[in-house]
Amino acid sequence: MNNNFSKLKDLVMSLEADFEKFYDKNNAAAGTRVRKGMQDLKNMAQDIRKEVQDMKNSSTEKK
């Protein structure tokens, strides 16, 4: 498995406690951390998409 997938899973799992604090206990600071984590997740997803597209395009060019 790719290291990016592990990083993605780790990021999602690291947000679990803050999601619970925000949604269950209405902790505003946890909401800020959730928003930051979601932005990091968005950026990571975009980077992975670009990497996959680049790999796909380079393998197509070789054939």
Backbone as CSV, one residue per row, in Angstrom:
resi,resn,N_x,N_y,N_z,CA_x,CA_y,CA_z,C_x,C_y,C_z
1,MET,0.828,-1.189,0.000,0.000,0.000,0.000,0.867,1.245,0.000
2,ASN,0.323,2.271,-0.536,1.038,3.526,-0.651,1.105,4.255,0.687
3,ASN,2.221,4.922,0.933,2.409,5.697,2.148,1.376,6.818,2.264
4,ASN,0.940,7.370,1.133,-0.072,8.428,1.154,-1.372,7.940,1.775
5,PHE,-1.730,6.707,1.508,-2.960,6.158,2.068,-2.856,6.078,3.586
6,SER,-1.710,5.674,4.090,-1.493,5.608,5.536,-1.589,6.991,6.158
7,LYS,-0.993,7.975,5.508,-1.056,9.349,6.014,-2.504,9.842,6.039
8,LEU,-3.254,9.511,5.001,-4.645,9.913,4.909,-5.459,9.306,6.046
9,LYS,-5.271,8.007,6.274,-5.984,7.338,7.375,-5.599,7.935,8.719
10,ASP,-4.301,8.190,8.915,-3.834,8.761,10.177,-4.461,10.127,10.428
11,LEU,-4.546,10.947,9.394,-5.140,12.267,9.554,-6.612,12.158,9.939
12,VAL,-7.342,11.306,9.266,-8.762,11.142,9.574,-8.943,10.649,11.015
13,MET,-8.148,9.672,11.399,-8.274,9.120,12.751,-7.879,10.155,13.808
14,SER,-6.929,11.014,13.487,-6.496,12.021,14.461,-7.592,13.062,14.719
15,LEU,-8.539,13.171,13.825,-9.620,14.150,13.977,-10.803,13.615,14.779
16,GLU,-10.824,12.328,15.041,-11.984,11.709,15.683,-12.343,12.367,17.012
17,ALA,-11.372,12.574,17.873,-11.660,13.152,19.191,-12.213,14.568,19.065
18,ASP,-11.644,15.355,18.159,-12.141,16.719,17.986,-13.551,16.740,17.402
19,PHE,-13.864,15.805,16.514,-15.238,15.705,16.007,-16.202,15.440,17.155
20,GLU,-15.839,14.500,18.024,-16.703,14.176,19.168,-16.854,15.379,20.093
21,LYS,-15.756,16.065,20.391,-15.819,17.234,21.278,-16.686,18.328,20.681
22,PHE,-16.576,18.525,19.380,-17.342,19.589,18.744,-18.825,19.238,18.662
23,TYR,-19.130,18.066,18.128,-20.537,17.712,17.898,-21.266,17.280,19.163
24,ASP,-20.584,16.607,20.078,-21.253,16.105,21.280,-21.215,17.097,22.434
25,LYS,-20.121,17.868,22.529,-19.952,18.756,23.678,-19.947,20.230,23.299
26,ASN,-20.173,20.517,22.024,-20.220,21.897,21.523,-18.967,22.695,21.881
27,ASN,-17.809,22.067,21.797,-16.532,22.709,22.092,-16.068,23.470,20.847
28,ALA,-16.083,24.801,20.929,-15.756,25.634,19.768,-14.307,25.459,19.326
29,ALA,-13.384,25.313,20.265,-11.970,25.134,19.907,-11.782,23.842,19.112
30,ALA,-12.519,22.810,19.478,-12.447,21.552,18.737,-12.966,21.754,17.317
31,GLY,-13.976,22.603,17.167,-14.500,22.913,15.838,-13.448,23.567,14.957
32,THR,-12.651,24.438,15.554,-11.561,25.075,14.814,-10.550,24.032,14.364
33,ARG,-10.219,23.096,15.249,-9.271,22.031,14.893,-9.850,21.122,13.806
34,VAL,-11.153,20.871,13.868,-11.804,20.062,12.828,-11.709,20.780,11.489
35,ARG,-11.985,22.064,11.481,-11.916,22.827,10.225,-10.506,22.806,9.651
36,LYS,-9.494,22.979,10.510,-8.109,22.945,10.043,-7.777,21.552,9.501
37,GLY,-8.188,20.528,10.229,-7.925,19.158,9.792,-8.594,18.846,8.466
38,MET,-9.799,19.345,8.280,-10.514,19.119,7.024,-9.827,19.846,5.876
39,GLN,-9.265,21.020,6.136,-8.518,21.736,5.100,-7.255,20.954,4.739
40,ASP,-6.573,20.417,5.760,-5.394,19.585,5.514,-5.768,18.355,4.691
41,LEU,-6.919,17.766,5.023,-7.407,16.593,4.296,-7.687,16.941,2.834
42,LYS,-8.304,18.085,2.619,-8.587,18.546,1.253,-7.293,18.721,0.461
43,ASN,-6.310,19.358,1.081,-5.029,19.574,0.399,-4.319,18.253,0.118
44,MET,-4.358,17.344,1.080,-3.720,16.038,0.894,-4.408,15.272,-0.228
45,ALA,-5.728,15.330,-0.257,-6.477,14.639,-1.304,-6.118,15.205,-2.679
46,GLN,-5.988,16.510,-2.762,-5.633,17.135,-4.037,-4.243,16.699,-4.480
47,ASP,-3.305,16.642,-3.531,-1.940,16.208,-3.856,-1.932,14.765,-4.349
48,ILE,-2.717,13.916,-3.702,-2.782,12.503,-4.102,-3.413,12.383,-5.484
49,ARG,-4.470,13.148,-5.727,-5.114,13.120,-7.046,-4.114,13.495,-8.133
50,LYS,-3.324,14.546,-7.877,-2.336,14.985,-8.858,-1.292,13.898,-9.083
51,GLU,-0.816,13.288,-7.999,0.182,12.223,-8.122,-0.356,11.051,-8.941
52,VAL,-1.597,10.652,-8.669,-2.205,9.538,-9.400,-2.343,9.890,-10.877
53,GLN,-2.793,11.105,-11.145,-2.956,11.530,-12.541,-1.615,11.548,-13.258
54,ASP,-0.590,12.077,-12.590,0.746,12.115,-13.192,1.269,10.712,-13.475
55,MET,1.071,9.796,-12.524,1.530,8.415,-12.715,0.767,7.751,-13.856
56,LYS,-0.537,8.005,-13.894,-1.369,7.434,-14.950,-0.925,7.952,-16.317
57,ASN,-0.692,9.251,-16.395,-0.280,9.840,-17.669,1.097,9.355,-18.095
58,SER,2.011,9.207,-17.149,3.366,8.758,-17.520,3.348,7.303,-17.933
59,SER,2.499,6.488,-17.358,2.439,5.078,-17.775,1.766,4.937,-19.124
60,THR,0.847,5.825,-19.441,0.187,5.818,-20.741,1.158,6.229,-21.843
61,GLU,2.017,7.176,-21.516,2.985,7.672,-22.508,4.022,6.608,-22.864
62,LYS,4.352,5.732,-21.927,5.368,4.713,-22.157,4.891,3.606,-23.079
63,LYS,3.584,3.439,-23.162,3.033,2.337,-23.969,2.964,2.680,-25.425
